[in-house]
Amino acid sequence: MNDINIIDLIFYLLPAVIVGLISFYFFKMHISNEEKRRLYLLRLENQKIALPIKLQAFERMALFLERISMGKLLLRIKPKSNDLQAYEDMLVQTIDQEFDHNLAQQIYLSPECWNVIKTSKNATIGIIRKTAKKEDVTNADELRQDILNALMNQTPPTEAALDYIKKELRNTI
């Protein structure tokens, strides 16, 4: 008779245990989904705040690249004298100042994008320095003319960086 009571008890408890396990499973899934939903809403709220700041960083870096593009830089910064070295230093100093002014923007850009911008800046400075070392360049006006002539034959490094910024911006939005 004891065996029958134990078997009856097992049959009575088995549905309750099954219902309990299924309830536990669904409750666990519900908690997990709620956590994911909460994280999604939090990310969405953060994106509403961060996206305008990130877009502003892209704008500032695009402006930086436009300001240091050779054509615009040479038109904006005219030589004060005919001294080649002084003009070369003034151009490089202007680029460095523009870059220093925008250093904080790197926290809003990807490391790859920031490296492309730094490479563009360094390549622009390199073009100025390389052109200034040519033997046929003896004064500031010749430096300006030689750099502008070289630009007609090659794509400026700032254009490649601007293209990269535009590509990354499309991926961000």
Short mmCIF file of the C-alpha atoms (twelve columns), coordinates in Angstrom:
data_MODEL
# 
_entry.id   MODEL 
# 
loop_
_atom_site.group_PDB 
_atom_site.id 
_atom_site.type_symbol 
_atom_site.label_atom_id 
_atom_site.label_alt_id 
_atom_site.label_comp_id 
_atom_site.label_asym_id 
_atom_site.label_seq_id 
_atom_site.Cartn_x 
_atom_site.Cartn_y 
_atom_site.Cartn_z 
_atom_site.pdbx_PDB_model_num 
ATOM 1   C CA . MET A 1   0.000  0.000  0.000   1 
ATOM 2   C CA . ASN A 2   2.917  2.334  0.652   1 
ATOM 3   C CA . ASP A 3   4.173  1.715  -2.870  1 
ATOM 4   C CA . ILE A 4   0.883  2.812  -4.301  1 
ATOM 5   C CA . ASN A 5   0.855  6.036  -2.275  1 
ATOM 6   C CA . ILE A 6   4.392  6.906  -3.396  1 
ATOM 7   C CA . ILE A 7   3.538  6.178  -7.028  1 
ATOM 8   C CA . ASP A 8   0.327  8.198  -6.728  1 
ATOM 9   C CA . LEU A 9   2.291  11.017 -5.114  1 
ATOM 10  C CA . ILE A 10  4.814  10.957 -7.978  1 
ATOM 11  C CA . PHE A 11  1.989  11.061 -10.539 1 
ATOM 12  C CA . TYR A 12  0.401  13.977 -8.723  1 
ATOM 13  C CA . LEU A 13  3.701  15.885 -8.397  1 
ATOM 14  C CA . LEU A 14  5.019  15.167 -11.908 1 
ATOM 15  C CA . PRO A 15  2.646  17.636 -13.675 1 
ATOM 16  C CA . ALA A 16  3.397  20.284 -11.039 1 
ATOM 17  C CA . VAL A 17  7.160  19.807 -11.515 1 
ATOM 18  C CA . ILE A 18  6.797  19.960 -15.312 1 
ATOM 19  C CA . VAL A 19  4.654  23.111 -15.092 1 
ATOM 20  C CA . GLY A 20  7.211  24.589 -12.648 1 
ATOM 21  C CA . LEU A 21  10.144 23.866 -14.990 1 
ATOM 22  C CA . ILE A 22  8.312  25.286 -18.002 1 
ATOM 23  C CA . SER A 23  7.341  28.359 -15.972 1 
ATOM 24  C CA . PHE A 24  10.945 28.805 -14.842 1 
ATOM 25  C CA . TYR A 25  12.180 28.530 -18.439 1 
ATOM 26  C CA . PHE A 26  9.673  31.117 -19.736 1 
ATOM 27  C CA . PHE A 27  10.337 33.419 -16.789 1 
ATOM 28  C CA . LYS A 28  14.083 33.219 -17.474 1 
ATOM 29  C CA . MET A 29  13.483 33.976 -21.182 1 
ATOM 30  C CA . HIS A 30  11.254 36.900 -20.258 1 
ATOM 31  C CA . ILE A 31  13.873 38.357 -17.907 1 
ATOM 32  C CA . SER A 32  16.560 37.930 -20.590 1 
ATOM 33  C CA . ASN A 33  14.409 39.634 -23.246 1 
ATOM 34  C CA . GLU A 34  13.566 42.495 -20.899 1 
ATOM 35  C CA . GLU A 35  17.276 43.000 -20.170 1 
ATOM 36  C CA . LYS A 36  18.063 43.064 -23.893 1 
ATOM 37  C CA . ARG A 37  15.209 45.510 -24.502 1 
ATOM 38  C CA . ARG A 38  16.432 47.753 -21.700 1 
ATOM 39  C CA . LEU A 39  19.985 47.722 -23.107 1 
ATOM 40  C CA . TYR A 40  18.659 48.478 -26.580 1 
ATOM 41  C CA . LEU A 41  16.657 51.448 -25.292 1 
ATOM 42  C CA . LEU A 42  19.688 52.670 -23.353 1 
ATOM 43  C CA . ARG A 43  21.883 52.423 -26.471 1 
ATOM 44  C CA . LEU A 44  19.222 54.209 -28.485 1 
ATOM 45  C CA . GLU A 45  19.098 57.030 -25.939 1 
ATOM 46  C CA . ASN A 46  22.903 57.272 -25.869 1 
ATOM 47  C CA . GLN A 47  22.978 57.379 -29.647 1 
ATOM 48  C CA . LYS A 48  20.538 60.301 -29.659 1 
ATOM 49  C CA . ILE A 49  23.006 62.196 -27.481 1 
ATOM 50  C CA . ALA A 50  26.251 60.989 -29.057 1 
ATOM 51  C CA . LEU A 51  25.293 61.123 -32.731 1 
ATOM 52  C CA . PRO A 52  25.146 64.943 -33.004 1 
ATOM 53  C CA . ILE A 53  28.513 65.210 -31.238 1 
ATOM 54  C CA . LYS A 54  29.998 62.587 -33.533 1 
ATOM 55  C CA . LEU A 55  28.608 64.359 -36.598 1 
ATOM 56  C CA . GLN A 56  30.122 67.598 -35.360 1 
ATOM 57  C CA . ALA A 57  33.503 65.860 -35.049 1 
ATOM 58  C CA . PHE A 58  33.225 64.657 -38.647 1 
ATOM 59  C CA . GLU A 59  32.356 68.190 -39.732 1 
ATOM 60  C CA . ARG A 60  35.299 69.683 -37.858 1 
ATOM 61  C CA . MET A 61  37.740 67.182 -39.325 1 
ATOM 62  C CA . ALA A 62  36.370 67.764 -42.828 1 
ATOM 63  C CA . LEU A 63  36.851 71.487 -42.272 1 
ATOM 64  C CA . PHE A 64  40.395 70.820 -41.018 1 
ATOM 65  C CA . LEU A 65  41.203 68.820 -44.143 1 
ATOM 66  C CA . GLU A 66  39.748 71.530 -46.360 1 
ATOM 67  C CA . ARG A 67  41.770 74.203 -44.567 1 
ATOM 68  C CA . ILE A 68  45.056 72.294 -44.996 1 
ATOM 69  C CA . SER A 69  44.417 71.282 -48.598 1 
ATOM 70  C CA . MET A 70  47.295 72.682 -50.615 1 
ATOM 71  C CA . GLY A 71  45.283 74.891 -52.927 1 
ATOM 72  C CA . LYS A 72  43.357 76.596 -50.162 1 
ATOM 73  C CA . LEU A 73  46.315 76.743 -47.798 1 
ATOM 74  C CA . LEU A 74  48.559 78.459 -50.351 1 
ATOM 75  C CA . LEU A 75  45.849 80.955 -51.264 1 
ATOM 76  C CA . ARG A 76  45.094 81.734 -47.624 1 
ATOM 77  C CA . ILE A 77  48.708 81.912 -46.389 1 
ATOM 78  C CA . LYS A 78  50.677 84.286 -48.553 1 
ATOM 79  C CA . PRO A 79  54.412 84.741 -48.055 1 
ATOM 80  C CA . LYS A 80  55.397 87.800 -46.021 1 
ATOM 81  C CA . SER A 81  58.790 87.887 -47.662 1 
ATOM 82  C CA . ASN A 82  60.687 86.019 -50.334 1 
ATOM 83  C CA . ASP A 83  62.446 83.850 -47.717 1 
ATOM 84  C CA . LEU A 84  61.849 80.203 -48.666 1 
ATOM 85  C CA . GLN A 85  62.562 78.745 -45.221 1 
ATOM 86  C CA . ALA A 86  60.322 81.247 -43.436 1 
ATOM 87  C CA . TYR A 87  57.417 80.507 -45.783 1 
ATOM 88  C CA . GLU A 88  57.912 76.759 -45.485 1 
ATOM 89  C CA . ASP A 89  57.934 77.045 -41.685 1 
ATOM 90  C CA . MET A 90  54.848 79.270 -41.741 1 
ATOM 91  C CA . LEU A 91  52.903 76.727 -43.837 1 
ATOM 92  C CA . VAL A 92  53.930 73.814 -41.617 1 
ATOM 93  C CA . GLN A 93  53.179 75.800 -38.464 1 
ATOM 94  C CA . THR A 94  49.721 76.678 -39.794 1 
ATOM 95  C CA . ILE A 95  48.968 73.015 -40.484 1 
ATOM 96  C CA . ASP A 96  50.209 71.997 -37.040 1 
ATOM 97  C CA . GLN A 97  48.126 74.692 -35.350 1 
ATOM 98  C CA . GLU A 98  45.007 73.619 -37.227 1 
ATOM 99  C CA . PHE A 99  45.670 70.022 -36.228 1 
ATOM 100 C CA . ASP A 100 46.310 70.902 -32.575 1 
ATOM 101 C CA . HIS A 101 43.084 72.879 -32.509 1 
ATOM 102 C CA . ASN A 102 41.151 69.728 -33.513 1 
ATOM 103 C CA . LEU A 103 42.977 67.107 -31.419 1 
ATOM 104 C CA . ALA A 104 40.000 66.476 -29.140 1 
ATOM 105 C CA . GLN A 105 37.906 65.258 -32.071 1 
ATOM 106 C CA . GLN A 106 39.811 61.974 -32.117 1 
ATOM 107 C CA . ILE A 107 37.709 60.601 -29.257 1 
ATOM 108 C CA . TYR A 108 34.628 60.670 -31.506 1 
ATOM 109 C CA . LEU A 109 36.301 59.068 -34.533 1 
ATOM 110 C CA . SER A 110 37.432 55.527 -35.101 1 
ATOM 111 C CA . PRO A 111 41.172 54.882 -34.720 1 
ATOM 112 C CA . GLU A 112 41.392 54.085 -38.437 1 
ATOM 113 C CA . CYS A 113 39.761 57.368 -39.401 1 
ATOM 114 C CA . TRP A 114 42.013 59.315 -37.051 1 
ATOM 115 C CA . ASN A 115 45.083 57.588 -38.529 1 
ATOM 116 C CA . VAL A 116 43.963 58.492 -42.053 1 
ATOM 117 C CA . ILE A 117 43.603 62.140 -40.995 1 
ATOM 118 C CA . LYS A 118 47.043 62.162 -39.324 1 
ATOM 119 C CA . THR A 119 48.578 60.507 -42.373 1 
ATOM 120 C CA . SER A 120 46.989 63.127 -44.619 1 
ATOM 121 C CA . LYS A 121 48.358 65.923 -42.450 1 
ATOM 122 C CA . ASN A 122 51.846 64.389 -42.416 1 
ATOM 123 C CA . ALA A 123 51.763 63.762 -46.161 1 
ATOM 124 C CA . THR A 124 50.775 67.388 -46.772 1 
ATOM 125 C CA . ILE A 125 53.674 68.581 -44.625 1 
ATOM 126 C CA . GLY A 126 55.921 66.118 -46.449 1 
ATOM 127 C CA . ILE A 127 54.958 67.570 -49.826 1 
ATOM 128 C CA . ILE A 128 55.784 71.075 -48.600 1 
ATOM 129 C CA . ARG A 129 59.149 70.001 -47.179 1 
ATOM 130 C CA . LYS A 130 60.050 67.895 -50.234 1 
ATOM 131 C CA . THR A 131 59.191 70.706 -52.633 1 
ATOM 132 C CA . ALA A 132 61.147 73.236 -50.562 1 
ATOM 133 C CA . LYS A 133 64.278 71.043 -50.812 1 
ATOM 134 C CA . LYS A 134 64.280 71.036 -54.601 1 
ATOM 135 C CA . GLU A 135 67.271 72.837 -56.046 1 
ATOM 136 C CA . ASP A 136 65.234 74.863 -58.526 1 
ATOM 137 C CA . VAL A 137 63.040 76.271 -55.719 1 
ATOM 138 C CA . THR A 138 64.861 79.292 -54.318 1 
ATOM 139 C CA . ASN A 139 62.158 81.580 -52.938 1 
ATOM 140 C CA . ALA A 140 58.646 81.526 -51.467 1 
ATOM 141 C CA . ASP A 141 56.859 82.306 -54.738 1 
ATOM 142 C CA . GLU A 142 58.623 79.463 -56.521 1 
ATOM 143 C CA . LEU A 143 57.641 77.128 -53.665 1 
ATOM 144 C CA . ARG A 144 53.993 78.115 -54.052 1 
ATOM 145 C CA . GLN A 145 54.132 77.698 -57.810 1 
ATOM 146 C CA . ASP A 146 55.897 74.336 -57.663 1 
ATOM 147 C CA . ILE A 147 53.427 72.936 -55.096 1 
ATOM 148 C CA . LEU A 148 50.455 74.087 -57.177 1 
ATOM 149 C CA . ASN A 149 51.964 72.523 -60.303 1 
ATOM 150 C CA . ALA A 150 52.536 69.264 -58.451 1 
ATOM 151 C CA . LEU A 151 48.887 69.250 -57.351 1 
ATOM 152 C CA . MET A 152 47.760 69.198 -60.949 1 
ATOM 153 C CA . ASN A 153 49.579 65.891 -61.483 1 
ATOM 154 C CA . GLN A 154 48.539 64.059 -58.309 1 
ATOM 155 C CA . THR A 155 45.612 63.691 -55.950 1 
ATOM 156 C CA . PRO A 156 46.153 65.665 -52.752 1 
ATOM 157 C CA . PRO A 157 46.333 63.574 -49.572 1 
ATOM 158 C CA . THR A 158 43.495 65.584 -48.061 1 
ATOM 159 C CA . GLU A 159 41.084 64.326 -50.729 1 
ATOM 160 C CA . ALA A 160 41.743 60.710 -49.807 1 
ATOM 161 C CA . ALA A 161 41.159 61.517 -46.146 1 
ATOM 162 C CA . LEU A 162 37.932 63.380 -46.965 1 
ATOM 163 C CA . ASP A 163 36.714 60.376 -48.939 1 
ATOM 164 C CA . TYR A 164 37.475 58.137 -45.952 1 
ATOM 165 C CA . ILE A 165 35.580 60.469 -43.602 1 
ATOM 166 C CA . LYS A 166 32.578 60.434 -45.924 1 
ATOM 167 C CA . LYS A 167 32.651 56.632 -46.086 1 
ATOM 168 C CA . GLU A 168 32.856 56.319 -42.311 1 
ATOM 169 C CA . LEU A 169 30.089 58.861 -41.887 1 
ATOM 170 C CA . ARG A 170 27.801 56.812 -44.136 1 
ATOM 171 C CA . ASN A 171 28.540 53.764 -41.964 1 
ATOM 172 C CA . THR A 172 27.858 55.727 -38.767 1 
ATOM 173 C CA . ILE A 173 24.430 57.038 -39.693 1 
# 
